[in-house]
Amino acid sequence: AIGLGEGLVQKLPKSAEARYYLGLSYMKSGQLPLAEDHLRAAMSLAGNEEMRANCVSALTEIARQNCSVKSGASAKTSLPQS
């Protein structure tokens, strides 16, 4: 999925949907910094509130995962501003 998503983002770099799904793929594979990058890009490109909300939800999950990995230390990922 990541390979296909990367190819799609190369062809359609301004597609919020392509970046969102690539971000989710990176998230599921545990590559949280890459996931965060693509999800933030998707949020900035999003043309509707539903896509923005989906991005915020995924970024919030990354923040939770970072917090649990760091077991109480401050997480690198900050919650998005909506």
C-alpha positions, 0 to 999 in steps of 0.5 A: 500500500505504501508503494502505491500511495507514494506513486499516487502522491508523486502523480497527484501531489496536491491530492488530500485524499492520496496523502491521507491514505498514504499517511494512514498506511505509514501509521499502520506500519509504525512509521509515525513521523512519515505518517504525520508529515502526510496527514498534515499535508492532507489537512492543509490541502483538504477541501472539506471539513470531513477530510480535515476532521479525518486528518485531525483524528489520525494525528490525535491517534499518532499523538496518543501512540507517541505518548504511550511509547514515551511512557509519560515523557513529552510527545514529539507530536503535538495535536493539530490546531483546527 
